[in-house]
Amino acid sequence: MRASRAMAVLVTGAALAGCVSIKTGSSTAKGPTAGNPGKCAVVDMAVSSEKFALLTDLATSFNATKAKVGKDCIFVRPAKVASGSAASLLAQGWPDAATNGPAPVVWSPAAGGWAAIVNQRAGKVVAPPGPSFMLTPLVIAMPRKMADALGYPGKAIGFKDIVTLAKDPAGWAKFGHPEWGPFRLGKTNPNFSTSGLNFTIAEYYAATGTSRDLTAEELDRPDVLQFVTDVESSVVHYGDITMTFLNNWFRADARGTSLTYASAVAVEEKSVIDYNLGNPDGELSPGETPRVPREPLVAIYPSEGTLFSDSPFIIVDAPWVTPVLKQGAELFRTYVLLPENQRKVLQFGFRPGNPQVKVDAPIVAANGVDPAQPQAVLDVPKPDVMVKILDRWAVQRKAARVMLVMDVSGSMGDLANKATGETKLDLAKRAAISAMGQFKDDDDVGLRIFSTNIDSSNPKTQWIDLLPVSPIGAQREGLTNKIRDLVPIQGTPLYDVTADAYTTMTDGFDPKKINAVVLLTDGKNEDGNRQDDAAQLQGLLQELQVGSEGANTHPVRIFPIAYGKDADLTTLRQIAEATSAAVYDAGNPNTIEQVFTAVVSNF
């Protein structure tokens, strides 16, 4: 099952430092630090990305107090790790700290449901209960004009309305706006993202007409399966983090096309506030100025109820957590729950976990949110039901149609791991083969390789389709063998192969599937026409952007992987953004397996 495989893959924040800056919609471990620990006992934290900046700020001020446990000074060091990734690692005892980063003493996922999954997978309590550090409810973010067209907030909107919109072939024309095209839903992968997990749980509750005590048997009811399938059918694409959607939406807004990128995206309330304040990813880079969007978002609180991301402060029960580290973590836990520090939580757009601090600005109507909502709150299901939800989703998710395009230029033969003697291509092949296991049998997957002079009988040939884009169930073994047999050849005709892969996928577009290209390359364009590079690139970007916009197009998204230190990350970012996708940075070739997994989470 895809969900089971995904939960077992080691994907970490450190590995996803592999994923380019937050601006492209992918995770990053880069950011502020809490100072130098010196000789202090280090309380390492794994925290979800949306609160990394806040916890780093609080850790810095806490470290300045020079708190001690006995004779040991305590130093708190947060690291950004996606909730689903940390859950997978903790369930396995946090292996390979050299790659995955130090094992955490404190874990603060976005929601407590992840702890239930860890304990269920591990067969023991690894993540005991912890107090809520801060809160933010799951909402359906929608451009204000679209919400107005549906009559919100005067008319309540729920998941059943989403199903109706998704199934109606008239799309927005039913509401007098044919120019907006079909209803398009943005939703993250529930194996990686808390908003995706909570949204998926809420779908099942809506399907059963209940708000608590969801049972494993109910998940298999035919009407429930059909309801969830109908919701998933409207998904634009999935992804590991909501920032992919928010940043793409924001760029589309700058071009005046936000209404045709997505109709609604499942995010936390905090993200709606950030977006409307002109900071869609919640992090301002040095010199970056917020830009108020042309079309603000409205937070829709589903009528059936929703779940809170409660950011529990969990002190991990594991062999690496010594008594000194545990006591140091307890000191920091007390510190972050102090009223003066909980008021900082508000500054970042969250609701305080300490009930002594009241909800206030920026959680106000002017920012598209409602502090009086939600009126109905859904219960987190039991651990065994949570795991089954992930397994069920693996079957019911929207199918994918993907072309895997792999660079086999000469530089892919460079040594990447001295210890094992593996080349960059060796590591990429292993990662690609592993990622193939995440596709379900009815996903269409094909393999194209590219390099200059790839066919000795025809010097003009720059790529070869080793396997056509077709259901992977019948060709899984063949695809694996083709990948395993790849060898490095010569140069990198990046622009030509990108343009042709895009055209091929557009020509065969399947509206019932997520249509995409995964483009892995370790170099820059080398097609023999270097003098025309700038014009060629601009022509390519214009073609991609025109094809990704508008209400009646067939959007094919390109997800590039910048592989190794010599990859043209700037150009690959432009390609991804032109198709409203995300670029992933595997600058360290040894992270390629984790990065590949993150890329495939989009499908």
C-alpha positions, 0 to 999 in steps of 0.5 A: 500500500502506498501509505504504508510504504510512505510512512516507512521511508526515512524523510527528514527535515535535514534531508529536505534541506534538500528541498529548495528555499521555502519560496518554491514551496518545498521544505528547508532546514535553513533559517535562524539558529538559537546560538552556540551551545558551547559545553551545555547539554543540548535539548534538540527539538524537531518542530513542524515548519510553521512554528520553527521561527517562533520556537527559535525565537523562544529558544534564543531567549530561553538560552540567554537565561542560562538555565541549569539542571544541577551543574549542567547548563541547558541549551535548546536547539530547534530543527525544522522537521516535517511532522510526517517525516519525524513520525516515521523516524521516531517509529523506527528509533530515529536511525542515521542521525548523520543524515537525518539530524540529531534525535530529538529530546522534544518533538512538536508536530503540528498536531497530536494525531501524529503521536498516535500514529508513532505509538501505533507503528512502534508498538509502544509509547514513544511520544507520550501526551504533551500540553498544547503549545499553540493552536490553529484550526484546519480551514478551507482557504478560498479566494474571496470572490469565490467565497462570495459567489457561494454565499459564504459566510451567510451560507454555511459550506462543508465537505459535502458542498466540496463534493458537489462542486467537484462532481459538477461538470459545469464547474464555476459556470454554475455560479456565473463564472465560467472564466474560473473553469472547474473546481480545483482543490489543493490538498497536501499528502496526509503521510507528510502534512498535518493539514493533509492528514486532518483534511483526510480525517475530516472527509471520513467524518463528513462521509459518515455524518459523525463527529466522533468515534470513527470506526475502522469498519465505517472506512470500508462502507461503499458510500464512504469510499465513494464520498472520499473518492469524489473529494480527492478527484478534484485535487490539483496535485498533492505535496509535502507542505502547504507552502507549495500551494500558497506560494504558487497561489501568490505568484499567480495572484501577482499575474492576476490569475489566482482564480484559475490556479486553485479554487480552494486549498486545505490549510491552517487558519494561520496560513490564511493570515500570513497570505493576506498579510503578504507573507504566504510562507510565513517567513520573510527573507532579508530584504523581502517586503510583504505584498498585499495580494490582489485577491485575498483569501477567506477561511471557510470553517467546514460546517461538519466541523474541523480539527485543530493543529494543537502543536503538542510539546512532547518530551520523547520517551527514548534511550537517548533522552537522559534525565538531564535532558528530560529535566531541561526539556521540562524547564523549556516547556514551562517557559514557552507556556508563560503568558508573556511567551504565549502572547508571542504565539499570537504575533505569529498568527496562532491561538495561544495554548495557555487559556489565560491568554485570550485570542486577539489580533491578528486573528481578526475578520480583517485578515479573512478569519473568524476568532469565533469559529469553528463552531464544531470540532471533530475528535481525533480517531483512535490510533488504529483508525488513523493508520487505516485512514492512511492505508485507505487514502493510498487506494482512494487518492487521485491517480497520477500520470507522470513522466520520469525524465532522468539526466544520464549525462557524463557528470552523473558518473562522478563519485558521490559516496566515497565510503560505498564507491557509488556515483551520482547515477548509482544513488539516483537509480536506487532512489528512483527505484524506491520511489516507484513503490509509492505509485499504485498500479493504475498510476501511469508512469513512464521513463525518459533518459536524456543526454547529448549524442545519446544515440550513436546512430543519430547524433541529433537524438537527445532523449530516449523513451525507455518505457511509455507512460502507461499503467505502472502495475503491468510494467513495474518490474520492467521499469525497475530493470530499465532504471537499474541499467542506466549508464552516464553518457555525455551532455545535458540538453536541458531546455529541449528535453523539458519542452518536449516532455511538457508537450508530450504530456500535454498532448496525452493529458488525462483530466482524471489524473494528476499530470506531471513531469519529474525532471532530475538533472545535475547540470546546466543546459548543454545542447550546443547552442550556448549563444541562444541560451537566454532566448531559448530559456525565455521561450521555454518559460513563456510556453510553460506559463501560458500552458499552466494558466487559464480556465480551460487548459490542461495543466502539466506541472514540472517538478525538477530535482536539482541534483548535486552542487553543479545543477542549475537551481535558478533555472530549475526554479523558474521552470517549476514556478512557470508550471505552478509546481515546486523545485527540490534541491538535492545539492547533497547527492546522498539525500536523493532518496529522501528528496525523491520521496518528497517529490513523489508525495505530489502525486 
